[in-house]
Amino acid sequence: MAWRRLRVKGTPGHGSMPYRSTTALVKAAHVVSRLADYRPAPYVDDLWRAFVGSLDLAADLKAALVDPSRVDDTIARLPASLGRLAWSNRTPHSAQHVRGGVKTNVIPDVVDIEVDIRTIPGDNEDEVRRHLDKALADLSEEVEVDKLFSKPASVSPTGTPLWDVLGRVVSAHYPGAR
């Protein structure tokens, strides 16, 4: 994961005089909107193919989920709970917390947005920044980015004795699950 604080600055002022002011809150709203609209490219690798292979779906859906040109449209057709899980084949960005302003009648000069970024195995700090810059586009130069927490994604091997034990435990509680 890669948690980031995005800081947006503006010009403070009195709430009765917002005309032509550069409010950090309005800028922050645009930042949050861009993060919500950002569609990072899916990663279709061996791990993703194994995940898709374990799903109880029709063969045509499985084939579409491992085709980079069709995966997003296919995820959109899945039930919401499965679609949210399937969206994990990319580096998602999700604004979780926004802080700014000091009083109802004061135009805020600073707004902080805390973002939860979930990395894919192999993503590094440069990749995280590349995603943010791409999502924010022309706003990226107006946003300060601070690292709150980072921990690289990992992959555990399958086909090991531990994997076999996990499989037996899961199937004991959920017969037929893979």
Beta strands, then each sheet from edge to edge (+ up, - down):
strand 1: 2-9
strand 2: 13-14
strand 3: 93-100
strand 4: 106-107
strand 5: 110-117
strand 6: 143-150
sheet 1: 3+ 5- 1+ 6-
sheet 2: 2+ 4-
end
